Amino acid sequence: MPEEPADVLLVERRPDGVAVLTLNDPGRRNAMSDELTAAWKPAIEDLRRDAGLRCVVVTGAGSAFSSGGNLSWLAGTGSVAVPPLRDRMLEFYRTWLAIRALEVPTIAAVNGHAVGAGLCLALACDLRYAADDAKLLAPFTALGLHPGMAATWLFPEVAGLPLAREMLLAGRVLTGAEAAAHGLVNQAFPRADLPAEALAVAAKIAAQAPIATRLTKVALSGGGHPDMESALRWESLAQPVTMSSKDMREGLAAQREKRSPRFTGE
């Protein structure tokens, strides 16, 4: 077995309010091991409590984003009853998908292979940017498994049912460039350019007004509002909240004075 790295999850706090989470177990292609899962949970909780946070970027060390769930323990599950397996899987799903509950925008920088639950982690982020030669796949049924990690909800939400069916039923594999063409990721870049490109987007997000950004994320969560009337009712409350903020006055002043705004989240 590859030597266990000292820190399977790296957390970098940048001065602009961007946090970068790096899955750091390249010897196992950043598989979602018990060690990495245990590190992920408190890291997300710390970010949730950080009032100065503006954006989160998730990426992988080495040649993979994440190879997904650690499959080594599955061989012995045939003798385990369904209820304890269900409890274990639900805890695993909810731990990793807690990133979706962060109030700030999240970005997946898919630097390499994103497989199964690893791809679902990327789909759970608000924005996705991929290396053009990355491989994205969800081979659950090829392993005799039903999809997990909210795959049957995330794939249709991000890219629609036709592609969801093709990837989950027929095992279609997409490169990062193909994923961009199908809307599974926002854009694809040469692998060497991906970190800088993803951080540039994160910096743009971090420079926007924090209150307005967080409320906009809420409005778009879960696929957005069910109808236009629901959107109008939300906006008629959320927009006045931002109208009463110091940040709106700063934004208007900056536009008038032809300078970059300095938003404080007040």
C-alpha positions in Angstrom: 0.0 0.0 0.0 1.3 3.5 -0.8 2.8 5.4 2.1 0.2 7.6 3.9 0.9 11.3 3.3 1.2 13.5 6.3 -1.8 15.6 5.4 -4.4 14.0 3.1 -6.3 17.3 2.8 -4.5 20.6 2.3 -6.3 23.8 3.2 -4.9 27.1 1.9 -6.4 30.4 3.0 -5.6 33.1 0.5 -5.7 36.8 1.5 -8.6 37.6 -0.9 -11.0 35.4 1.0 -10.5 32.4 -1.3 -9.9 29.0 0.3 -8.3 26.2 -1.7 -8.9 22.6 -0.6 -6.5 20.1 -2.2 -7.2 16.4 -1.9 -3.7 15.2 -1.2 -3.4 11.5 -1.5 -2.0 11.1 -5.0 -0.7 7.6 -4.4 -4.3 6.5 -4.2 -5.4 9.0 -6.8 -7.2 11.0 -4.1 -9.6 8.2 -3.3 -12.2 9.2 -0.7 -10.6 7.0 2.0 -11.6 7.0 5.7 -8.6 9.3 6.4 -9.6 11.8 3.8 -13.3 11.7 4.7 -12.3 12.3 8.4 -10.2 15.3 7.4 -12.9 16.7 5.0 -15.6 17.0 7.7 -14.0 19.4 10.1 -12.4 21.4 7.2 -15.9 22.1 5.7 -17.2 23.0 9.2 -14.4 25.5 9.7 -15.1 27.1 6.4 -18.8 27.3 7.2 -18.0 29.3 10.3 -15.6 31.7 8.5 -17.4 35.0 8.0 -14.5 36.3 5.8 -14.8 33.5 3.3 -15.7 34.5 -0.2 -15.1 31.5 -2.4 -13.9 27.9 -2.1 -11.8 25.9 -4.7 -11.5 22.2 -4.6 -8.8 20.3 -6.6 -6.6 17.3 -6.4 -2.9 16.7 -6.0 -1.1 14.7 -8.7 -2.7 13.3 -11.8 -6.3 12.8 -10.5 -9.0 15.0 -9.1 -10.5 12.0 -7.2 -10.9 8.3 -8.1 -14.0 8.2 -5.9 -14.9 6.0 -3.0 -12.3 3.6 -1.7 -13.5 0.3 -3.1 -11.2 -2.0 -1.1 -13.8 -2.6 1.7 -16.6 -3.5 -0.7 -15.6 -7.1 -1.2 -16.7 -8.1 2.3 -20.0 -6.3 2.3 -22.0 -9.3 1.0 -22.2 -10.6 4.5 -23.3 -7.3 6.0 -26.9 -6.5 6.5 -28.4 -3.6 4.6 -29.3 -1.3 7.5 -25.7 -0.7 8.7 -24.5 -0.4 5.1 -27.2 2.2 4.5 -26.2 4.2 7.6 -22.5 4.1 6.6 -23.2 5.2 3.1 -25.6 8.0 4.1 -22.9 9.4 6.5 -20.3 9.2 3.7 -22.6 11.0 1.2 -23.6 13.7 3.7 -20.0 14.4 4.8 -18.7 15.0 1.3 -21.8 16.8 0.0 -21.7 19.3 3.0 -19.8 21.5 0.6 -23.1 22.2 -1.1 -24.4 23.8 2.1 -21.6 26.5 2.2 -23.1 29.9 1.6 -20.3 31.0 -0.6 -19.7 29.9 -4.2 -17.7 26.8 -4.7 -15.5 25.8 -7.7 -14.2 22.4 -8.7 -10.9 22.5 -10.5 -10.9 19.1 -12.1 -7.2 18.6 -12.7 -7.5 14.9 -13.8 -9.6 11.8 -13.5 -12.9 12.4 -11.7 -14.5 9.0 -11.1 -17.8 8.0 -9.5 -18.2 9.8 -6.2 -15.2 12.0 -7.1 -17.1 13.3 -10.1 -20.2 13.8 -7.9 -18.1 16.0 -5.6 -17.2 18.1 -8.6 -20.9 18.2 -9.7 -21.9 19.3 -6.1 -19.8 22.5 -6.6 -21.4 25.6 -8.1 -18.9 25.9 -10.9 -16.6 23.4 -12.6 -13.4 23.9 -14.7 -11.5 20.9 -16.0 -8.2 20.1 -17.7 -9.1 19.4 -21.3 -7.6 15.9 -21.1 -9.2 15.0 -17.8 -11.4 11.9 -17.8 -14.9 12.1 -16.2 -16.8 8.9 -15.6 -19.3 7.3 -13.3 -18.8 3.5 -13.6 -21.2 2.5 -10.8 -23.2 -0.1 -12.8 -20.1 -1.6 -14.3 -19.1 -2.5 -10.8 -22.5 -3.9 -9.9 -23.4 -0.8 -7.9 -26.3 1.5 -8.0 -25.1 5.1 -8.3 -24.5 6.9 -5.0 -23.4 10.4 -3.7 -26.6 11.9 -5.1 -25.5 11.0 -8.7 -29.0 10.4 -9.8 -29.9 14.0 -8.8 -26.6 15.8 -9.6 -26.1 14.6 -13.1 -29.6 15.6 -14.3 -29.4 18.9 -12.4 -26.0 19.9 -14.0 -26.3 18.5 -17.6 -29.8 17.1 -18.1 -31.3 13.7 -18.3 -30.0 12.6 -21.7 -26.3 12.9 -20.7 -27.1 11.6 -17.2 -28.6 8.4 -18.7 -25.7 8.0 -21.1 -23.1 8.3 -18.4 -24.9 6.3 -15.6 -26.5 3.6 -17.8 -24.1 3.2 -20.7 -20.9 4.2 -18.9 -19.9 7.0 -21.3 -16.6 8.6 -20.5 -16.0 12.3 -21.2 -12.8 14.2 -21.6 -12.7 17.6 -19.9 -13.1 19.2 -23.4 -16.1 17.0 -24.1 -17.6 17.7 -20.7 -17.4 21.4 -21.4 -19.2 20.9 -24.8 -22.0 19.1 -23.0 -22.3 21.5 -20.1 -21.0 19.1 -17.4 -18.2 21.5 -16.7 -18.2 25.3 -17.4 -15.0 25.4 -19.3 -11.9 23.3 -20.1 -8.3 24.5 -20.2 -4.9 23.0 -20.9 -3.9 21.1 -17.8 -1.0 23.5 -17.0 -3.4 26.5 -17.2 -6.2 25.1 -15.1 -5.1 26.2 -11.6 -4.5 29.8 -12.6 -7.8 29.9 -14.6 -9.8 28.5 -11.7 -8.2 30.9 -9.2 -8.9 33.8 -11.5 -12.6 33.0 -11.4 -12.4 32.6 -7.7 -10.8 36.0 -7.4 -13.6 37.6 -9.4 -16.2 36.0 -7.2 -14.3 37.1 -4.1 -14.3 40.7 -5.4 -18.1 40.8 -5.6 -20.3 42.1 -2.8 -20.5 39.2 -0.2 -24.1 39.6 0.9 -25.4 39.8 -2.7 -23.3 36.9 -3.7 -24.5 34.6 -0.9 -28.1 35.5 -1.4 -27.7 34.9 -5.2 -26.2 31.4 -4.4 -29.3 30.6 -2.3 -31.6 31.7 -5.1 -29.9 29.4 -7.6 -29.5 26.4 -5.2 -31.3 23.2 -5.9 -31.9 24.1 -9.6 -33.3 27.5 -8.9 -36.9 28.6 -8.2 -39.8 26.3 -9.3 -41.5 29.2 -11.2 -41.2 32.9 -12.0 -43.6 33.9 -9.2 -41.4 32.2 -6.6 -38.4 34.0 -8.0 -40.2 37.4 -7.8 -41.3 36.8 -4.2 -37.7 35.9 -3.2 -36.1 38.8 -5.1 -38.6 41.3 -3.7 -37.2 40.5 -0.3 -33.5 39.7 -1.1 -32.9 42.8 -3.3 -34.1 45.2 -0.6 -31.8 43.5 1.9 -28.9 44.4 -0.4 -30.3 47.9 -1.1 -30.0 48.6 2.6 -26.3 47.5 2.8 -23.2 49.6 2.9 -21.9 47.5 0.1 -24.5 48.7 -2.4 -23.6 52.3 -1.6 -20.0 51.4 -2.1 -20.8 49.7 -5.4 -22.6 52.7 -6.7 -19.9 55.0 -5.6 -17.2 52.9 -7.2 -19.1 52.9 -10.5 -19.6 56.7 -10.3 -15.9 57.3 -9.5 -14.7 54.7 -12.1 -12.8 52.6 -9.6 -12.9 49.1 -8.2 -15.3 48.7 -5.3 -14.1 47.7 -1.8 -16.8 45.5 -0.4 -16.8 44.6 3.3 -19.9 42.4 3.6 -21.8 45.1 5.6 
